[in-house]
Amino acid sequence: AAQEQLTANNIKLRVIGIGDETAAKEFCNFSGLSLDVLRIDPTASLHDTLKLKRGPEWTISDDVPDGVLSFALSTLPGGVPKDGSLLRPAANAWVNYLAM
């Protein structure tokens, strides 16, 4: 939604994330961000140089039912991913984001 305002004001959005091409595509599918504005840093070298925190790198136990994860994600921006294979990665990403 903000992209129109950014374009109208001649502002080019660039987002840098840690990961690979597969993770970038998954992130863009999940977040709605256009893939052409995302740049990937596979080794997190930029984050390390800037001394940015990567998060605690927690993962949610497989014992937590998918229904619980779906409910929790339904309360957050982006909601539940349409692709069921992204449910746990999305939940893990939110847990780590919120823990920072």
C-alpha positions in Angstrom: 0.0 0.0 0.0 2.8 2.4 0.8 4.6 1.6 -2.5 2.3 4.1 -4.4 3.3 6.9 -2.0 6.9 6.0 -2.2 6.9 6.1 -6.0 4.9 9.3 -6.1 7.7 10.9 -4.0 10.5 9.4 -6.0 11.6 7.2 -3.1 13.1 3.8 -4.0 12.5 1.1 -1.4 15.3 -1.4 -0.8 15.1 -4.1 1.8 18.1 -6.3 2.8 17.5 -9.6 4.4 19.6 -12.5 5.6 19.0 -15.7 3.6 19.1 -17.2 0.1 16.9 -16.9 -3.0 14.4 -19.5 -1.7 14.0 -17.6 1.6 13.7 -14.3 -0.3 10.8 -15.7 -2.4 9.1 -17.2 0.6 9.4 -13.9 2.5 8.0 -11.9 -0.5 5.1 -14.4 -0.9 4.4 -14.1 2.8 4.8 -10.4 3.2 3.6 -9.1 -0.1 6.9 -7.3 -0.7 7.9 -7.1 -4.3 10.9 -9.3 -5.0 12.6 -6.5 -7.0 13.1 -4.4 -3.9 14.6 -7.2 -1.8 18.3 -7.8 -1.7 19.7 -10.8 0.0 22.8 -11.1 2.2 23.4 -14.9 2.4 26.2 -14.6 5.0 24.7 -11.7 7.0 28.0 -9.8 6.4 26.1 -6.4 6.2 24.2 -7.2 9.4 27.5 -8.2 11.1 29.3 -5.0 9.9 26.4 -2.8 11.2 26.4 -4.9 14.4 22.7 -5.7 13.9 21.1 -8.4 16.1 20.0 -11.5 14.3 17.6 -12.6 16.9 17.8 -15.6 19.2 17.3 -18.2 16.4 14.6 -20.1 18.3 12.4 -22.7 16.6 8.9 -23.7 17.8 8.7 -27.3 19.0 7.0 -29.7 16.6 4.8 -30.6 19.5 3.0 -27.3 19.1 0.0 -28.2 16.9 -0.4 -26.4 13.5 -3.8 -25.1 14.7 -2.2 -23.2 17.5 0.3 -21.7 15.1 -2.5 -20.8 12.7 -4.4 -19.1 15.5 -1.4 -17.1 16.7 -0.4 -16.0 13.1 -4.0 -14.9 12.4 -3.6 -12.2 15.1 -0.4 -10.8 13.5 0.2 -8.7 10.3 0.3 -11.0 7.3 -1.9 -13.6 8.9 -1.7 -17.3 8.1 0.4 -18.1 5.0 -1.7 -19.5 2.2 1.0 -22.1 1.5 0.8 -24.6 4.4 4.5 -25.4 4.1 5.3 -21.8 5.2 3.3 -22.1 8.5 6.2 -23.1 10.8 8.8 -20.9 9.1 6.4 -17.9 9.4 5.7 -18.7 13.1 9.4 -19.2 13.8 10.2 -15.8 12.1 7.6 -14.1 14.2 8.8 -15.6 17.5 12.4 -14.5 16.7 11.3 -11.0 15.6 9.2 -10.5 18.7 12.0 -11.8 21.0 14.5 -9.2 19.7 
